[in-house]
Amino acid sequence: MAAPSLLNWRRVSSFTGPVPRARHGHRAVAIRELMIIFGGGNEGIADELHVYNTVTNQWFLPAVRGDIPPGCAAHGFVCDGTRILVFGGMVEYGRYSNELYELQASRWLWKKVKPHPPCSGLPPCPRLGHSFSLYGNKCYLFGGLANESEDSNNNVPRYLNDFYELELQHGSGVVGWSIPVTKGVVPSPRESHTAVIYCKKDSGSPKMYVFGGMCGARLDDLWQLDLETMSWSKPETKGTVPLPRSLHTASLIGNKMYIFGGWVPHKGENIETSPHDCEWRCTSSFSYLNLDTAEWTTLVSDSQEDKKNSRPRPRAGHCAVAIGTRLYFWSGRDGYKKALNSQVCCKDLWYLDTEKPLAPSQVQLIKATTNSFHVKWDEVPTVEGYLLQLNTDLPYQATSPDSSVAPNMQGVRMDPHRQGSNSIVPNSISDTVNSTKIEHTATKGTSVKTKPDFKALADSNAILPSSLASNHNSCVVDMLRKNEGPHTSANVGVLSSCLDVRTVIPETSASSTVSSAQTMVTQQAIKTESSSTNGAVVKDETSLTTFSTKSEVDETCALPATKISRVETHAAAMPFSKETPSNPVATMKAGERQWCDVGIFKNNTALVSQFYLLPKGKQSISKVGNADVPDYSLLKKQDLVPGTGYRFRVAAINGCGIGPFSKISEFKTCIPGFPGAPSAVRISKNVEGIHLSWEPPTSPSGNILEYSAYLAIRTAQIQDNPSQLVFMRIYCGLKTSCIVTAGQLANAHIDYTSRPAIVFRISAKNEKGYGPATQVRWLQGNNKKAPLN
């Protein structure tokens, strides 16, 4: 957590949709980026369910249905996946509830549930101000306030310290209540306290921590319940304990319990001498307890006054929600005027980043051109932007076709481009060339077709699925041979596209060089006779060797080619080879190269055509939150150039500053002239097998001389390592379609790395060679029967 002086509170001032009226006694939970609020009161108890999208800054009222519960305040409210449970609370003045409701948020469907009563004892009595905490498949109810009088107008308060366990059914419904037998001294009765449940990662049992509350006077005690042994204890703590309080919030992020706000005693009053007579006020003090070390840390003390309105004003009865490492606070009452018997509710929404953001995923390639990259990375929750950096290497050096022959190694010789041949090609078809991947559902007589529309994606700044990842399964590493020749059309690989098939499949005109290198492809050496490499096979007599996925090449590799999800196209760039030791740049470690800023981006995609030169010690500094970033208006720009390798990394930015950088990805700008990837792939069944068709590349860069289609086949190598695919060429010709016979399909490998699928690859060739291969995953359902069954 940042030091107290560096806390960067943010008030949300720009939002859309129907904003709920200010209130107190409401509750909130988070489902992914959504903050869901229910209940509370201010001039009547609210019964609406409000949702705030923290990404779009939009409030909305979902159309709920089913057994809609009455409005309530000071109730229990927990979230289990997309299921929300509501228990108890005040439904009107002096009348409390002990009813249980379930909301299936995926359908906004309410249902009243009736748990079985305990085997011995009574079910929980109607109450408010209790704690209701979820861990695993159980909810834990502790304390609260009951009304001893049967007359709701004659409120006779009774503070509770009873403890119940509620077992849940998986997905929906509950089993029933039980009353666990606990050991040790039980906490004193109380209401308006808080409870969180925490379990250390490496060892220990889950423990429930109860803090504060009200029992005629406010409390500042901390209690711990071991949920395995059911033993109560009062842990010893270090640091400054927060003032006694009730109606505060406690939020768990990592190993820290954050305590904010609530009612506390007036300054200077001795609550020990006259706890029932002293005046109380709201606070904006903010502390956390490290649950591993049992040490309190004060972030905002009660004595710190905020004259600049730079943080939430004092409040109680508010709600707090943790989304990632960000805390959101909304509404609550900001004071109580005893003489007027009135209160004022806050209307503001605030958030605070408690930690620097995590490192994003590796940068992934969407599209490459001769002088630009379109890249993306997985979103990091609750960040304000991303810092993208690159550094550059020398242009890729390829091996000449007539360079020295590699030593003989065991393998399969093949001629994959001879018309009609069934040639076996290792995973290097796309692992050394980066394949566009599509998935089709295997439904009889139907086909799935996608249309290229790259501009639509760029214009909408669409967010791609987080499961897309660059295919670096073929990391090119140190050269087998020392002699390297000039660039030739025979050793040019590819980069390809990465888009959701529901939107677009972009044409990709990218190229990178496949050299005579060791490549992560198969378990044994493979030799090829073809001189065409892009999207088809590797160069003449290239030796291929398997590396462990845990090897040193991981830093330049993303997910394997086979790890893709059901409705995605996927493109990846082949990492360019490391330089030979004779090259002076080759001996320079990545960390020693100067990283240059591409810029700061609000979203998780970027079109990169230039970068900023950052002379050491000369860059000007400005602030983004607590992050120091250069003043780009003072820096020189450098354009990307064709045929050059670039290394990328990205870091997320939030109110605490710039987080750690991602692992490094390496891409290469295109060499002009190679065709793009075939697009709009369709698969349909017929009497002979299946009909596979595609459309020509939208950017052929000349005449298309032929297409090649490949099928992943079963081999012993795949059984040993399912991520290492081996392909057999099933078609070579000018037509944009082919028949895959039932006999060929009988030899198909069923890829189970995501959903079961048969894998095809298709690439186009022009005068310069083969371009990027389009990979298609034809979904087969969950059975392991032969295709077409």
C-alpha positions in Angstrom: 0.0 0.0 0.0 1.2 3.5 -0.7 2.4 5.7 2.1 -0.4 7.8 3.6 0.9 11.0 1.9 0.7 9.3 -1.5 -2.9 8.0 -1.3 -4.5 9.0 -4.6 -8.2 9.1 -4.0 -10.3 9.6 -7.1 -13.9 10.9 -7.2 -16.0 9.6 -10.0 -17.6 12.6 -11.5 -18.5 11.5 -15.0 -21.0 8.7 -15.3 -24.2 7.8 -17.1 -27.5 6.1 -16.3 -30.0 6.3 -13.4 -28.0 7.1 -10.3 -29.5 5.7 -7.1 -30.6 8.0 -4.5 -28.2 8.6 -1.6 -28.7 6.2 1.4 -27.1 4.4 4.3 -27.4 0.9 5.5 -27.1 -0.5 2.0 -24.8 -3.3 1.0 -22.7 -4.0 -2.1 -20.8 -6.9 -3.7 -18.7 -7.2 -6.9 -19.1 -9.5 -9.9 -16.1 -8.9 -12.1 -16.2 -5.2 -13.0 -19.8 -4.7 -11.7 -20.6 -3.2 -8.3 -24.1 -4.4 -7.3 -26.0 -2.5 -4.6 -29.1 -3.5 -2.8 -31.2 -2.0 0.0 -30.5 0.8 2.4 -32.6 3.7 3.5 -33.1 7.4 3.5 -36.6 8.7 3.7 -37.8 5.1 3.3 -36.2 1.8 2.6 -35.0 1.2 -0.9 -36.0 -2.0 -2.7 -34.2 -1.5 -6.0 -31.2 -3.4 -7.3 -28.6 -1.0 -8.8 -25.6 -1.9 -10.8 -22.5 0.2 -11.5 -20.1 -0.8 -14.3 -16.7 0.4 -13.1 -15.2 0.1 -16.7 -17.9 2.1 -18.5 -18.8 4.3 -15.6 -22.5 3.5 -16.2 -25.3 3.0 -13.7 -28.2 0.8 -14.7 -31.3 -0.9 -13.2 -31.5 -4.5 -14.3 -34.9 -5.9 -15.0 -35.2 -8.3 -12.1 -37.9 -11.0 -11.9 -39.0 -13.9 -9.7 -39.5 -13.7 -5.9 -38.3 -10.1 -5.5 -37.5 -9.4 -1.9 -38.8 -6.4 0.0 -36.5 -3.5 0.6 -34.2 -3.9 3.6 -31.3 -2.2 5.3 -28.4 -3.4 7.4 -28.8 -6.9 5.9 -26.4 -9.7 5.0 -25.2 -9.6 1.4 -22.6 -12.0 -0.1 -21.6 -13.1 -3.6 -20.7 -16.6 -4.7 -19.7 -16.5 -8.4 -22.7 -14.9 -10.0 -25.1 -15.9 -7.2 -25.9 -13.3 -4.5 -27.5 -14.2 -1.2 -29.5 -11.7 1.0 -30.3 -12.5 4.6 -32.2 -10.5 7.2 -32.1 -6.8 7.7 -34.7 -4.2 8.7 -37.7 -4.2 6.4 -39.5 -1.3 8.2 -38.8 0.6 11.4 -38.8 -1.9 14.3 -39.5 -4.9 12.1 -36.6 -7.1 11.2 -36.3 -10.1 8.8 -34.8 -13.6 8.9 -35.7 -14.5 5.4 -33.1 -15.7 2.8 -33.2 -14.7 -0.9 -31.0 -15.8 -3.8 -30.3 -13.7 -6.9 -28.9 -15.4 -10.0 -27.2 -12.3 -11.5 -26.6 -14.0 -14.8 -30.4 -13.9 -15.3 -31.4 -11.3 -12.7 -33.7 -13.9 -11.2 -34.7 -13.7 -7.6 -35.7 -16.8 -5.6 -36.8 -17.1 -2.0 -35.0 -20.1 -0.4 -35.9 -22.0 2.7 -33.0 -23.6 4.4 -33.5 -26.5 6.7 -33.4 -25.6 10.4 -30.6 -26.7 12.6 -30.7 -30.3 13.9 -30.6 -28.9 17.4 -31.8 -25.4 18.2 -33.8 -22.7 16.5 -32.9 -21.0 13.2 -31.6 -17.4 13.3 -34.1 -15.0 14.7 -35.0 -11.8 12.7 -32.1 -9.3 13.0 -30.2 -6.4 11.5 -26.6 -5.2 11.6 -25.2 -8.8 11.6 -22.2 -10.0 9.7 -22.7 -12.6 6.9 -19.5 -13.9 5.4 -18.8 -16.5 2.7 -16.0 -19.0 2.5 -16.1 -22.0 0.2 -19.6 -23.4 0.2 -20.7 -22.0 3.5 -21.9 -18.7 4.9 -21.2 -17.6 8.5 -23.6 -15.5 10.4 -22.6 -13.7 13.6 -24.3 -11.3 15.9 -26.7 -8.5 15.0 -29.6 -6.7 16.7 -33.0 -8.2 17.4 -36.2 -6.6 18.7 -37.4 -8.2 21.9 -40.9 -6.7 21.5 -43.6 -8.2 19.4 -44.8 -4.7 18.7 -42.7 -3.1 16.0 -43.5 0.3 17.3 -42.1 -0.6 20.7 -38.5 -1.4 19.9 -36.7 -3.3 22.7 -33.2 -3.9 21.3 -31.3 -7.1 22.1 -27.7 -7.5 21.0 -26.7 -10.9 19.7 -23.5 -12.9 19.6 -24.9 -16.2 18.3 -23.1 -18.0 15.5 -24.6 -20.0 12.6 -23.3 -21.8 9.6 -25.3 -22.0 6.3 -24.4 -24.7 3.8 -24.9 -23.9 0.2 -25.8 -26.2 -2.7 -23.6 -25.9 -5.8 -24.8 -23.3 -8.2 -28.2 -22.6 -6.7 -30.1 -23.3 -3.5 -29.0 -24.0 0.1 -28.9 -27.1 2.3 -29.6 -25.7 5.8 -28.5 -24.0 9.0 -26.3 -25.5 11.6 -25.1 -24.2 15.0 -21.4 -25.1 15.3 -20.0 -25.8 18.7 -17.2 -23.3 19.3 -14.4 -23.2 21.8 -12.9 -20.4 23.8 -14.3 -17.1 24.9 -17.1 -15.8 22.6 -17.0 -12.2 21.5 -19.5 -9.9 23.4 -22.9 -9.3 21.7 -22.8 -6.6 19.0 -24.3 -5.2 15.9 -23.0 -3.0 13.0 -19.6 -4.8 13.2 -17.6 -6.2 10.3 -16.2 -9.7 9.5 -13.9 -10.9 6.8 -12.5 -14.4 6.2 -8.9 -15.0 5.3 -6.7 -18.0 4.7 -2.9 -17.8 4.3 -1.8 -19.1 0.9 0.9 -21.5 2.0 -0.5 -22.8 5.3 -3.1 -22.4 7.9 -6.8 -22.8 8.2 -9.4 -20.1 7.2 -10.0 -17.6 9.9 -12.9 -15.1 10.4 -11.9 -11.7 11.8 -14.6 -9.7 13.6 -13.8 -6.0 14.3 -15.7 -3.3 16.2 -19.4 -2.8 16.3 -22.0 -1.5 18.8 -23.3 -2.8 22.1 -24.5 0.4 23.8 -21.0 1.7 23.2 -18.8 1.5 20.1 -16.1 -1.3 20.2 -12.5 -1.5 19.0 -11.8 -5.2 19.7 -10.6 -7.7 17.2 -11.7 -11.4 17.4 -10.5 -14.4 15.4 -12.4 -17.6 14.7 -10.5 -20.6 13.3 -13.1 -22.2 11.0 -11.5 -25.6 11.2 -11.2 -25.9 14.9 -14.1 -23.5 15.7 -11.9 -21.8 18.3 -12.4 -18.2 19.2 -9.4 -16.1 20.2 -8.4 -12.5 20.6 -5.2 -12.0 18.6 -2.4 -9.7 19.8 -1.8 -6.9 17.4 0.9 -4.3 16.8 0.5 -0.7 15.6 -2.2 1.8 16.3 -5.7 0.2 16.7 -8.4 2.3 15.0 -10.8 4.2 17.2 -13.9 2.3 18.5 -16.5 2.4 15.7 -19.6 0.9 14.2 -21.2 1.2 10.8 -17.8 1.1 9.2 -16.7 -1.1 6.3 -14.0 -3.8 6.2 -12.6 -4.9 2.8 -10.2 -7.8 2.2 -7.5 -7.3 -0.5 -4.7 -9.8 -0.5 -3.6 -10.2 3.1 -4.9 -6.8 4.3 -8.2 -5.9 5.9 -9.0 -2.3 5.2 -11.2 -0.4 7.7 -12.8 2.8 6.5 -15.2 5.3 8.1 -17.9 4.6 10.7 -19.1 6.3 13.9 -16.4 7.1 16.4 -16.4 9.1 19.7 -15.9 12.9 19.6 -12.3 14.1 20.0 -11.3 14.5 23.6 -14.1 12.5 25.1 -13.3 9.7 27.5 -15.5 6.8 26.3 -14.2 4.6 29.1 -15.9 6.8 31.8 -19.2 7.5 30.1 -19.6 5.3 27.0 -23.3 5.7 26.8 -23.5 9.5 27.3 -20.8 10.7 24.9 -21.4 12.2 21.5 -20.5 10.3 18.4 -19.5 11.5 14.9 -18.6 10.1 11.5 -15.0 9.7 10.5 -13.0 9.3 7.3 -10.1 7.6 9.0 -8.6 4.7 7.1 -6.4 1.9 8.3 -5.5 -1.6 7.5 -4.6 -4.7 9.4 -2.0 -7.1 7.9 -3.5 -10.4 8.7 -0.2 -12.3 8.3 1.7 -10.1 10.7 -1.2 -8.8 12.9 0.0 -5.2 12.5 -2.2 -2.2 12.1 -1.1 0.6 9.7 -2.9 4.0 9.8 -3.3 5.5 6.3 -5.5 8.4 7.2 -5.7 9.3 10.9 -8.8 10.7 12.5 -7.0 13.9 13.2 -6.1 14.6 9.5 -8.5 17.2 8.1 -9.1 17.4 4.4 -9.4 21.0 3.4 -9.0 20.3 -0.3 -11.8 17.8 -0.6 -9.3 15.4 -2.0 -10.7 12.3 -0.3 -14.1 11.1 0.9 -15.6 13.2 3.7 -16.5 11.5 7.0 -19.4 8.9 6.7 -21.0 5.9 8.2 -23.4 3.2 6.9 -21.7 3.4 3.5 -20.7 0.5 1.3 -17.3 -0.6 0.1 -16.4 -3.0 -2.7 -13.0 -4.4 -3.7 -12.6 -4.9 -7.4 -9.1 -6.2 -8.0 -6.8 -4.1 -5.8 -9.1 -1.1 -6.1 -11.6 0.0 -3.4 -14.8 1.7 -4.2 -16.9 3.6 -1.7 -20.4 4.9 -2.2 -22.9 7.0 -0.3 -23.5 6.7 3.5 -24.6 9.3 6.0 -22.1 12.0 6.9 -23.4 13.1 10.3 -26.1 13.0 12.9 -27.7 16.2 14.3 -29.0 15.1 17.6 -31.0 18.2 18.3 -32.8 18.0 14.9 -32.9 14.3 14.9 -31.9 14.4 11.2 -29.1 13.0 9.1 -27.5 13.9 5.8 -26.5 11.3 3.2 -23.5 11.5 0.9 -24.1 11.2 -2.9 -20.5 10.7 -4.0 -18.6 7.7 -5.4 -14.9 7.3 -4.7 -12.2 4.8 -5.4 -8.7 4.2 -4.3 -6.0 2.0 -5.7 -4.3 0.1 -2.8 -1.4 -1.4 -4.8 0.4 -0.9 -8.0 -1.2 -3.0 -10.8 0.1 -6.5 -11.7 2.1 -7.0 -14.8 0.0 -7.4 -18.0 0.3 -10.4 -20.3 2.9 -10.5 -23.0 2.3 -8.1 -25.9 0.5 -10.0 -28.7 0.4 -9.3 -32.4 -2.8 -8.5 -34.2 -1.3 -7.3 -37.5 2.1 -6.4 -38.9 3.0 -4.3 -41.9 6.3 -3.1 -43.3 6.4 -0.2 -40.9 3.9 -0.8 -38.2 2.4 -3.3 -35.7 -1.1 -3.5 -34.3 -0.6 -5.1 -30.9 -2.7 -6.0 -27.9 -2.3 -7.4 -24.4 -4.8 -8.8 -21.9 -6.6 -6.2 -19.8 -5.6 -5.6 -16.2 -8.6 -4.7 -14.0 -9.0 -1.2 -12.6 -6.1 0.5 -14.3 -6.0 4.0 -15.8 -3.6 3.3 -18.7 -0.7 1.3 -20.0 2.9 2.2 -20.8 4.1 0.4 -23.9 7.8 0.3 -24.6 10.1 -1.3 -27.2 13.7 -1.7 -28.1 15.2 -2.7 -31.4 17.6 -5.3 -32.6 19.5 -5.6 -35.8 17.5 -6.7 -38.9 16.9 -10.5 -39.0 19.6 -12.4 -40.7 18.5 -15.4 -42.7 20.4 -18.4 -43.9 21.1 -18.6 -47.6 19.5 -21.5 -49.5 22.9 -22.7 -50.6 24.5 -22.4 -47.2 26.1 -25.5 -45.7 24.0 -28.5 -45.0 23.0 -29.3 -41.4 24.3 -32.6 -40.0 22.2 -35.6 -40.7 19.6 -36.2 -38.0 16.9 -38.8 -37.8 13.6 -37.6 -39.2 11.1 -37.8 -42.0 11.9 -36.6 -45.5 9.0 -35.2 -47.5 8.0 -33.1 -50.5 5.1 -31.2 -49.2 4.5 -29.1 -52.3 4.3 -31.8 -54.9 0.8 -31.9 -56.3 -1.3 -34.6 -54.6 1.3 -35.7 -52.2 0.4 -36.5 -48.6 3.4 -34.8 -47.0 4.0 -34.7 -43.3 5.0 -31.3 -42.0 5.9 -30.5 -38.4 4.2 -27.9 -36.3 6.6 -25.4 -37.8 4.0 -24.7 -40.5 2.6 -22.2 -38.2 4.9 -22.3 -35.2 7.6 -20.8 -37.4 4.9 -18.9 -39.2 2.2 -17.3 -37.1 -1.2 -18.6 -37.8 -4.6 -17.0 -37.8 -6.9 -19.3 -35.9 -10.6 -19.7 -36.3 -13.0 -22.1 -34.7 -16.0 -23.7 -36.4 -18.7 -25.7 -34.7 -19.1 -29.1 -36.3 -22.7 -29.0 -37.2 -24.2 -31.0 -40.0 -25.0 -29.0 -43.1 -24.0 -25.7 -41.6 -21.0 -23.4 -42.0 -19.5 -20.5 -40.3 -18.2 -17.6 -42.3 -16.4 -14.6 -41.2 -15.6 -11.4 -43.2 -12.5 -9.3 -43.0 -13.2 -6.0 -41.4 -10.1 -4.8 -39.8 -11.1 -1.1 -39.9 -14.2 -1.9 -37.8 -12.1 -3.1 -35.0 -9.7 -0.3 -35.2 -12.4 2.3 -35.3 -14.3 0.8 -32.4 -11.1 0.1 -30.4 -12.7 -3.2 -29.6 -11.3 -5.2 -26.7 -10.3 -8.7 -27.9 -10.9 -11.8 -25.7 -8.4 -12.2 -22.9 -7.7 -15.7 -23.9 -6.1 -14.7 -27.2 -2.3 -15.1 -27.0 0.6 -14.9 -29.3 1.7 -18.3 -30.7 5.4 -18.5 -29.9 5.5 -22.2 -29.7 8.3 -22.1 -32.3 10.9 -19.9 -30.6 13.9 -19.6 -32.8 17.1 -19.9 -30.8 20.8 -20.1 -31.5 21.9 -21.0 -35.0 23.1 -24.5 -35.7 25.4 -23.3 -38.4 27.8 -20.3 -38.4 27.5 -19.5 -42.1 24.5 -17.2 -42.8 23.6 -15.9 -46.2 21.5 -13.0 -47.4 17.8 -12.7 -47.3 16.0 -14.9 -49.8 12.4 -15.6 -50.6 12.9 -19.2 -49.5 13.3 -18.3 -45.9 10.7 -15.8 -45.1 8.2 -16.6 -42.3 5.1 -14.8 -41.3 3.2 -12.9 -38.7 -0.6 -13.2 -38.7 -3.9 -11.9 -37.4 -5.5 -12.1 -34.0 -9.2 -11.3 -33.8 -12.5 -12.6 -32.5 -14.3 -14.5 -35.3 -17.5 -12.9 -34.3 -16.2 -9.6 -35.5 -13.5 -9.7 -38.0 -10.6 -11.7 -39.5 -8.1 -9.2 -40.8 -5.9 -9.7 -43.7 -2.3 -10.0 -42.7 0.6 -9.1 -44.9 3.4 -9.8 -42.5 6.7 -11.6 -42.9 9.6 -12.8 -40.8 12.5 -14.9 -41.7 12.8 -18.6 -41.0 16.4 -19.4 -40.8 18.4 -22.6 -40.3 17.7 -22.6 -36.6 16.8 -24.9 -33.8 13.0 -24.5 -33.4 10.6 -25.8 -30.8 8.6 -28.1 -33.1 8.9 -31.9 -32.7 10.6 -34.4 -30.6 12.9 -35.6 -33.3 14.8 -33.8 -36.2 12.7 -33.2 -39.3 14.2 -32.6 -42.8 12.3 -31.0 -45.7 13.1 -30.8 -49.3 11.0 -27.8 -50.1 12.5 -24.3 -50.5 9.2 -22.6 -49.7 8.8 -21.8 -46.1 6.2 -19.2 -45.3 3.1 -20.8 -44.0 4.2 -24.2 -45.3 7.4 -25.9 -44.2 10.8 -24.8 -43.0 13.7 -24.4 -45.4 15.8 -27.1 -46.9 17.4 -29.5 -44.5 16.6 -27.4 -41.5 17.0 -29.3 -38.3 14.3 -29.0 -35.7 14.7 -29.8 -32.0 12.3 -29.8 -29.1 12.8 -27.5 -26.1 11.1 -27.9 -22.8 8.3 -25.4 -22.2 10.1 -24.5 -19.0 13.3 -23.6 -20.9 15.1 -20.4 -21.3 13.2 -19.5 -24.4 10.0 -19.0 -22.4 10.7 -15.3 -22.1 10.2 -14.8 -25.8 7.4 -17.3 -26.1 3.7 -16.9 -25.5 1.1 -19.7 -25.3 1.5 -22.7 -27.7 -0.4 -22.7 -30.9 -3.0 -25.3 -29.7 -4.1 -23.3 -26.7 -6.9 -21.2 -28.2 -10.5 -20.8 -27.4 -13.6 -21.5 -29.3 -14.5 -18.4 -31.2 -11.3 -16.7 -31.8 -8.9 -16.1 -34.6 -5.4 -15.9 -33.3 -2.2 -14.6 -34.8 1.3 -14.6 -33.4 4.6 -13.5 -34.5 7.6 -15.7 -34.7 10.4 -14.5 -32.5 13.3 -13.6 -34.6 16.6 -15.4 -34.0 19.2 -14.4 -31.5 22.3 -13.1 -33.1 25.5 -15.2 -33.3 28.2 -14.3 -30.9 30.3 -12.8 -33.6 27.8 -10.0 -33.8 28.6 -7.3 -31.2 24.9 -6.7 -30.6 24.4 -10.4 -29.8 26.4 -10.2 -26.7 24.3 -7.4 -25.3 21.7 -8.5 -22.8 18.1 -7.4 -23.2 18.3 -5.5 -20.0 21.2 -3.4 -21.3 19.4 -2.2 -24.4 17.6 1.1 -23.9 13.9 0.8 -23.7 12.0 3.5 -25.6 8.5 4.6 -24.9 5.8 4.0 -27.6 3.4 5.9 -25.4 0.7 5.7 -22.8 -2.6 4.0 -23.9 -5.9 4.1 -22.3 -7.0 0.7 -23.7 -5.2 -2.6 -24.3 -4.5 -2.2 -28.0 -2.0 0.0 -29.8 -1.1 0.8 -33.4 2.7 1.2 -33.3 4.4 3.0 -36.2 7.0 5.1 -34.2 8.5 5.4 -30.8 10.1 8.1 -28.7 13.9 8.4 -28.2 14.7 8.8 -24.5 18.2 10.2 -24.0 19.4 9.2 -20.6 19.2 12.1 -18.1 17.5 14.4 -20.6 13.9 13.4 -20.5 11.4 15.7 -18.8 9.1 14.2 -16.2 5.4 14.7 -15.7 2.9 12.9 -13.6 0.3 10.3 -14.4 -1.3 9.7 -11.0 1.8 8.8 -8.8 3.7 7.6 -11.9 6.6 9.6 -13.4 6.4 9.6 -17.2 8.2 11.6 -19.8 6.9 14.7 -21.4 6.6 13.3 -24.9 6.2 16.7 -26.5 9.9 17.3 -25.8 11.1 14.0 -27.3 12.2 13.0 -30.8 10.2 10.3 -32.7 11.7 7.4 -34.6 9.7 5.5 -37.3 9.7 1.7 -37.5 11.5 0.3 -40.5 10.8 -2.8 -42.6 12.4 -6.2 -41.9 13.5 -5.2 -38.4 13.0 -7.0 -35.1 11.5 -5.2 -32.2 11.1 -6.3 -28.6 8.0 -5.1 -26.7 6.9 -4.9 -23.0 4.0 -3.2 -21.3 3.2 -2.1 -17.8 -0.1 -1.0 -16.3 -0.7 2.3 -14.5 -3.0 3.1 -11.7 -3.2 5.6 -8.8 -0.3 4.0 -7.1 2.0 4.4 -10.1 3.5 2.2 -12.8 3.4 -1.5 -12.1 5.9 -4.2 -13.2 6.5 -4.8 -16.9 5.2 -7.9 -18.8 7.5 -10.5 -20.2 9.1 -9.5 -23.4 7.7 -10.3 -26.8 9.6 -10.1 -30.1 8.1 -9.2 -33.5 9.4 -8.3 -36.9 8.1 -5.8 -39.4 7.2 -7.2 -42.8 9.3 -7.5 -45.8 7.1 -6.3 -48.7 5.7 -8.6 -51.3 4.3 -11.7 -49.5 0.6 -12.6 -49.7 -1.7 -12.2 -46.7 -3.6 -15.0 -45.0 -6.6 -16.7 -46.7 -9.8 -15.5 -45.0 -13.5 -16.4 -44.6 -12.8 -20.1 -44.1 -15.9 -22.4 -44.2 -16.4 -26.0 -43.3 -19.4 -28.1 -44.3 -20.0 -31.9 -44.4 -20.7 -33.8 -47.6 -20.9 -37.4 -48.6 -17.1 -37.7 -49.2 -16.0 -36.1 -46.0 -16.0 -32.4 -45.5 -15.7 -29.4 -47.9 -13.1 -26.9 -46.9 -13.2 -23.5 -48.6 -11.7 -20.1 -48.2 -11.4 -16.7 -49.9 -8.1 -15.3 -51.3 -6.0 -13.0 -49.3 -7.3 -9.4 -49.5 -3.7 -8.4 -50.1 -2.1 -10.9 -52.4 0.9 -8.7 -53.3 0.9 -10.2 -56.8 -0.5 -13.3 -58.4 -1.4 -16.2 -56.2 0.5 -19.3 -57.5 -1.0 -21.9 -55.3 -2.7 -22.6 -52.0 -1.7 -25.4 -49.5 -4.0 -26.9 -46.9 -2.8 -29.1 -44.0 -4.3 -31.4 -41.5 -2.9 -32.1 -38.0 -2.5 -35.9 -37.8 -2.0 -38.4 -35.0 1.5 -39.4 -34.2 3.4 -40.9 -31.3 5.1 -37.5 -30.8 1.7 -35.8 -30.2 0.8 -38.4 -27.7 4.0 -37.7 -25.8 3.5 -33.9 -26.1 0.0 -32.8 -27.3 1.2 -29.2 -27.8 3.6 -30.3 -30.6 1.3 -30.7 -33.6 2.4 -32.5 -36.8 0.7 -31.7 -40.1 0.1 -33.6 -43.3 -0.5 -31.6 -46.5 -3.9 -32.6 -47.9 -4.2 -30.1 -50.8 -2.0 -28.0 -53.1 -3.5 -26.1 -56.0 -5.0 -22.9 -57.4 -8.6 -23.6 -56.3 -9.9 -22.0 -53.1 -11.5 -25.1 -51.9 -10.8 -28.8 -51.4 -12.4 -32.0 -50.2 -11.0 -33.6 -47.1 -11.9 -37.3 -47.4 -13.2 -39.5 -44.6 -10.0 -41.5 -44.9 -7.9 -38.4 -44.3 -10.1 -37.4 -41.4 -9.7 -40.8 -39.8 -6.0 -40.0 -39.3 -6.8 -36.5 -37.8 -5.5 -35.5 -34.4 -8.2 -34.4 -32.0 -6.8 -31.4 -30.1 -8.0 -31.4 -26.5 -6.0 -28.4 -25.3 -9.2 -26.4 -25.2 -12.4 -27.7 -26.7 -12.0 -30.9 -28.8 -11.2 -29.9 -32.4 -9.6 -30.9 -35.6 -7.0 -28.5 -36.8 -6.4 -27.3 -40.4 -4.0 -24.7 -41.8 -4.2 -22.9 -45.1 -1.7 -20.6 -46.7 -1.2 -18.8 -50.0 1.9 -18.5 -52.2 2.9 -15.8 -54.6 6.2 -15.2 -56.5 8.0 -14.4 -53.3 6.8 -17.4 -51.4 4.2 -18.4 -48.8 2.4 -15.9 -46.6 0.8 -16.5 -43.2 -1.2 -19.6 -42.6 -4.8 -19.4 -41.4 -5.4 -22.0 -38.7 -8.9 -23.4 -38.3 -10.1 -25.4 -35.3 -13.2 -27.5 -36.2 -15.0 -28.2 -33.0 -16.0 -31.9 -32.4 -18.0 -31.8 -29.2 -16.9 -33.6 -26.1 -16.8 -37.2 -27.3 -13.7 -38.9 -28.5 -15.3 -40.7 -31.5 -14.0 -40.4 -35.0 -14.9 -37.2 -36.9 -18.2 -37.2 -38.9 -19.7 -39.7 -36.5 
